[in-house]
C-alpha cells in the first residue's frame, strides 16, 4: 500500500527506540489500533527532531536515553518509557520530565491493552474514565459521594461487588485500602481555598466525619476478570505532578518508616496506594479536575507480584479536556443545576431506543441488591483513640503491635496503652521495630515500613 494511503488512514506518528526485535514486533502489531504509524530506531542517536512525531517510546529496561538526546526533542512531544516490571519505583525520576506521560512495565511480554490505551490517551488527549481500561461489554458502575457517611456506604458497595466478582481476601483487602484512600483524598484533600491551600487541612478525621456535605466526587468501579478497577475523580485538580513524583520517590528511597497525619497534605495515601495496586493512572486538568485510576491485576497479585508495575501521569495544562472527554466533574455541593453537571459515563443511544432506561433499571437493581448489606450499618464518627495503618514492603511481612498481629492492609484502632511497640518482620529480611509513647500516636496515622533484604 502506498505511503500516502497510510498517511490518510493513520493520523499520528510514533517513534520507538529499542534494539529488541521481539518488542518491536509486539509494538508494531498494536500501533494501528492507536490510529498511528510507528517507525523504529535501535538507538536514540538516530532520532530526527525535525521529523513530525507525536509520541516517542523508549525501551529503558537497560538504561534511559542520555539527557542530550532528550534535550533535542520538541517540548510538546509526549514520551513513554518501557521498563522491567520490578523496577518501576527505581525509575520514578523519569517522571521529572514533564513530557513523560507513561512508564509501562513489560513482564513476560508487553501488555497490549495498556499500551493501546496509554498511547491513544497521549495522542488523542481523551483522558477521563475507567471504562477505557476494560474490554467493551464490561459494566462500569458509577456513584457520587459527597460526605463521610456516603464514603463509608460506597466502600461497602465496592467491597460487596468485589466479593461478587470473585476477588479473594488479600485482593479485597487491597481494594478496600485503595478505595478508602482515594475517596478520602478526593473528598477532603483535593478541595482548596483561594490561596491554593487545603480547605480542611486543620481538621481531624472526626471533624471531617461531622461535615454534613462537601464537594461531590465521582467514584467508578468495575471488573473484567483480569482486572478489578476503581477510579475517583474530584472537581478541583489540585494534585500536581511534583507531588506525585515526590511520594513515589519515597518508595524508591526505601526510607524505612514514615509516619504522617492525614491533615498535612493532599498527596498523602499515594504511597500506600502505589504499594497495593498493579497499575496507577493520574488524569489531571489543573484547577479543574483530577481522576486517579487504580487497577488490580488479579493473576499477577496471586503470584505475589504486588505494587505498581506501571504508572501514568496525564496532565492537560490547557484545561480543555473536560469537553473533549465527554465527562464533566461532579457538581459542587448545593448546585441546583444537577442535570448539566451529571456524568456522561456512556455514549448516548440513538433517539427512540429504550436501551438507556433498560440499563439504568438493571444498574439500579444490582446496586439495590448490593446496598442491602450496608443500609443498616452506616459507620458512626470515628472514635478518639488513635487510628493507624501499617503498610509494609514486602507486602506479606508480619506486623505486630504490642505482640499482637494485625492486618497491614487496613486501618487499626489502637487499644489503650501507655506505649506501643510496632514490629515488622519477614524471613530473609532485616526486622524493624520501634517503640512509641501514647502521646506520639495521635489521630489518624499511616506508617510505611520497607524492610531491607539480609545481606
SVG drawing of the C-alpha trace seen along z (x, -y; Angstrom):
<svg xmlns="http://www.w3.org/2000/svg" viewBox="-39 -33 64 50">
<polyline fill="none" stroke="black" stroke-width="0.4" points="0.0,0.0 1.4,-3.4 2.7,-5.6 0.1,-8.3 -2.7,-5.8 -1.2,-5.1 -1.0,-8.8 -4.7,-9.2 -5.7,-6.3 -3.5,-6.7 -3.3,-10.2 -0.4,-10.0 3.3,-9.2 5.1,-7.1 8.9,-6.7 10.0,-3.6 13.6,-3.3 14.6,0.3 17.0,2.8 14.8,5.7 13.3,7.2 10.6,9.0 9.5,5.8 9.5,4.1 7.1,6.8 4.9,6.5 4.5,2.8 4.1,2.9 1.1,5.3 -0.8,2.8 0.2,-0.6 -2.5,-0.8 -5.1,-0.4 -3.9,-3.8 -4.5,-5.5 -0.8,-5.8 2.2,-4.5 5.4,-3.5 9.0,-3.9 11.7,-2.0 15.3,-3.0 17.8,-0.9 19.3,-4.0 18.2,-7.5 21.2,-8.8 19.3,-8.4 16.1,-10.3 15.5,-13.2 14.0,-16.1 12.7,-17.8 10.7,-14.7 7.0,-15.0 6.4,-12.8 3.6,-12.8 4.9,-10.2 8.4,-8.7 8.5,-5.3 11.9,-4.4 12.9,-0.9 14.6,-1.8 14.9,1.7 18.7,1.3 19.1,-2.4 17.3,-5.6 18.4,-7.7 21.1,-10.3 20.0,-13.8 21.4,-15.4 19.2,-13.2 16.1,-14.2 17.0,-17.9 16.9,-18.0 13.3,-16.7 10.4,-19.1 8.9,-20.4 5.3,-19.5 6.3,-15.9 4.8,-13.1 7.3,-10.5 6.8,-7.0 9.3,-4.5 9.1,-0.7 10.8,0.8 11.1,4.1 8.1,4.9 10.0,5.0 11.9,1.7 9.2,-0.9 10.0,-2.6 13.7,-2.8 12.7,-4.7 10.3,-7.2 12.7,-10.0 11.9,-9.7 8.6,-11.4 10.6,-14.6 10.5,-15.4 7.0,-16.9 6.8,-15.3 6.8,-11.8 3.3,-10.5 3.8,-6.8 6.2,-4.3 5.0,-0.9 6.1,2.4 7.0,5.3 6.6,8.6 6.8,11.7 5.6,9.6 4.1,6.1 0.6,5.6 -1.2,4.8 -4.3,3.3 -2.3,1.0 -0.1,-0.2 -3.1,-0.9 -4.9,-2.9 -1.9,-4.8 -0.7,-5.7 -4.2,-6.7 -4.6,-9.0 -1.2,-10.6 -2.1,-11.1 -5.8,-12.0 -6.0,-13.6 -9.2,-11.9 -8.2,-11.1 -11.0,-10.5 -13.0,-7.4 -12.3,-3.9 -14.1,-2.2 -11.0,-2.8 -9.2,-0.1 -11.8,2.6 -12.9,4.5 -16.2,3.5 -19.1,5.1 -17.7,4.7 -20.2,2.8 -18.6,-0.1 -20.7,-1.3 -20.7,-4.9 -21.8,-6.7 -21.5,-10.2 -20.1,-10.6 -20.3,-13.9 -19.9,-13.1 -18.0,-10.8 -21.1,-8.7 -21.6,-8.2 -18.0,-7.4 -18.4,-4.6 -21.6,-3.3 -19.9,-3.5 -16.9,-1.5 -19.3,1.2 -20.9,1.3 -17.5,1.7 -16.5,4.4 -19.7,6.3 -19.1,6.0 -15.5,7.2 -16.8,10.3 -19.4,10.9 -16.7,10.6 -14.8,13.5 -11.9,11.4 -10.0,13.3 -9.4,12.0 -5.9,10.5 -7.1,8.7 -10.2,7.4 -8.1,6.1 -6.1,4.0 -9.2,2.9 -10.6,1.7 -7.5,-0.2 -7.1,-1.9 -10.8,-2.8 -10.8,-4.4 -7.6,-6.3 -8.7,-7.6 -12.1,-8.8 -10.6,-10.4 -8.1,-12.3 -10.7,-13.4 -13.2,-14.5 -11.0,-16.2 -7.6,-16.9 -8.4,-18.0 -10.6,-21.0 -8.6,-24.2 -9.3,-27.8 -8.5,-31.0 -4.8,-30.8 -4.5,-27.2 -4.3,-25.7 -6.2,-22.6 -9.7,-23.7 -9.8,-21.1 -6.1,-20.8 -6.6,-21.5 -9.5,-19.2 -9.2,-15.8 -10.9,-12.7 -13.7,-13.0 -14.3,-16.6 -14.3,-15.6 -16.9,-12.9 -19.1,-15.5 -19.3,-17.7 -22.7,-17.1 -21.7,-17.6 -18.6,-18.6 -17.9,-19.0 -19.0,-15.8 -16.7,-13.3 -17.3,-10.6 -16.4,-7.0 -16.4,-4.3 -15.6,-0.6 -15.8,2.5 -14.2,5.9 -13.2,7.7 -12.0,10.9 -8.4,10.0 -8.5,6.5 -10.5,5.0 -10.5,1.3 -11.6,-1.8 -11.4,-5.5 -12.1,-8.5 -12.5,-12.0 -12.7,-15.4 -13.5,-18.8 -10.5,-20.7 -7.5,-19.3 -5.1,-20.4 -2.9,-17.3 0.3,-18.1 2.9,-16.0 5.6,-17.2 3.6,-15.9 3.1,-12.5 6.8,-12.2 7.7,-13.2 5.6,-10.5 6.5,-7.8 10.2,-8.7 9.8,-7.9 9.1,-4.3 12.2,-4.2 14.4,-5.6 13.3,-2.9 13.4,-5.3 12.2,-2.8 9.2,-4.1 7.4,-7.3 4.6,-8.5 2.2,-11.1 -1.0,-12.7 -3.9,-12.9 -4.3,-16.5 -0.9,-17.5 -1.2,-17.1 -3.3,-16.3 -0.8,-13.8 -1.0,-11.5 -2.1,-8.0 -0.3,-7.8 2.4,-5.7 0.1,-3.1 -2.0,-3.1 1.1,-2.6 2.2,0.3 -1.2,2.0 -2.1,1.8 -0.8,3.2 -1.2,0.1 -1.8,-3.5 -3.1,-6.3 -3.4,-10.1 -5.6,-12.2 -5.3,-15.9 -6.7,-19.2 -5.0,-21.7 -7.6,-23.7 -10.5,-21.8 -10.4,-18.1 -8.2,-15.1 -9.0,-11.4 -7.0,-8.7 -7.4,-5.2 -6.2,-2.1 -6.1,1.3 -5.5,4.6 -4.3,7.4 -5.7,10.5 -3.3,13.2 -0.3,11.0 -1.2,10.4 -1.9,14.1 1.7,14.8 3.0,12.4 3.8,9.5 2.3,6.7 2.9,3.0 2.5,0.8 4.2,2.1 3.2,-0.9 2.4,-4.5 0.8,-7.1 0.6,-10.8 -1.5,-12.7 -1.7,-16.5 -3.6,-18.9 -2.4,-22.4 -4.8,-24.0 -7.8,-22.8 -9.9,-21.9 -10.1,-18.1 -13.5,-18.2 -15.3,-19.0 -13.3,-16.6 -13.7,-13.6 -17.4,-13.9 -17.3,-13.6 -17.8,-16.5 -16.6,-16.9 -19.1,-16.3 -21.5,-19.1 -20.4,-21.1 -22.4,-20.6 -25.6,-22.6 -25.5,-23.1 -29.1,-23.3 -28.1,-22.5 -27.9,-18.8 -28.7,-17.8 -26.0,-19.9 -23.4,-18.5 -24.4,-14.9 -21.7,-12.5 -21.9,-11.1 -20.4,-7.7 -21.6,-6.1 -22.3,-7.4 -25.9,-8.3 -28.0,-5.8 -29.9,-6.6 -33.1,-8.6 -36.2,-6.5 -34.5,-3.4 -35.3,-2.4 -31.8,-1.0 -30.7,-3.8 -33.7,-3.2 -33.2,0.5 -29.5,0.1 -30.5,-2.3 -33.0,0.2 -30.6,3.0 -27.9,1.0 -30.4,-0.2 -31.5,3.4 -27.9,4.5 -26.9,1.6 -30.0,2.1 -29.1,5.7 -25.6,4.8 -26.9,2.0 -28.8,4.3 -25.6,5.2 -24.8,1.7 -28.0,-0.3 -28.3,0.5 -24.6,0.5 -23.6,-3.1 -20.4,-4.0 -20.5,-6.3 -18.0,-9.1 -14.5,-7.7 -13.5,-7.3 -11.0,-9.5 -8.3,-6.7 -5.5,-6.6 -6.3,-5.1 -3.3,-3.6 -2.4,-1.8 0.9,0.0 1.9,0.7 4.9,3.0 7.2,3.8 7.4,6.7 3.6,6.7 3.4,10.1 5.6,9.2 4.2,9.9 3.1,6.8 2.6,6.8 1.6,4.1 2.5,4.9 2.9,8.6 -0.5,8.9 -0.5,9.5 -2.6,7.0 -3.7,7.0 -1.4,4.5 -3.9,4.0 -6.4,2.0 -6.7,-0.5 -6.4,0.5 -7.8,-1.2 -5.0,-1.1 -6.0,0.3 -5.5,-1.9 -1.9,-1.7 0.9,-3.8 3.2,-2.8 3.2,-0.8 5.9,1.5 5.4,1.9 7.3,4.8 7.6,5.7 9.4,8.8 9.8,11.4 12.2,14.3 15.1,13.2 14.8,9.5 16.1,7.4 13.4,6.9 12.2,3.5 10.7,2.4 10.2,-0.8 8.5,-1.9 6.2,-4.9 4.5,-6.6 0.8,-7.2 1.4,-10.9 3.3,-10.3 0.5,-8.4 -2.5,-10.7 -5.3,-11.0 -5.1,-9.1 -1.6,-7.9 -0.2,-6.0 3.2,-4.2 5.2,-2.8 7.9,-0.3 10.4,1.0 12.5,4.0 16.0,4.3 16.9,7.8 19.5,9.7 23.0,9.5"/>
</svg>
